[in-house]
Amino acid sequence: MRFLAFLVLATIGVNVADADVLKTEAEIRPFADSVMARVGAGDLTAAFALMKPYTIVPSSEFDATALNSKAQRELVGSRFGAAAGYEFVDQAKVGQSLLRLTYIEKTQRHALPWMFYFYRSPEGWVLNSFFWNDNMPSLFGGAK
């Protein structure tokens, strides 16, 4: 059974200027590390609270996605065990404006991939989309 939480944050009619931005590329990894530290501690509420200001999606959509993600993670938790930390896996950049960070959320019996996509807007870097799933084989050259 595959679980997937996905959020595409580039929505029509929402201005990047409404989101907080990370001013430099150097701020992205520490930001994502802080999100994953909370994920790895089993505190998705805090992880989503950290991400929310840097997204360009309306608050109600983001909150619905956060609730759905937490519910899915609880289902996964009964199968794979509680969160037991995180690990940085990879960084990839496309051109000068797109950056992907890949992590794993460690659980007692499985690794859950988390991917964050950042876009460099004229104002700074925003969290454009992210997803997590239970498809560990995707980290070994499968679809991302």
Disulfide bonds with the S-S distance in Angstrom:
none
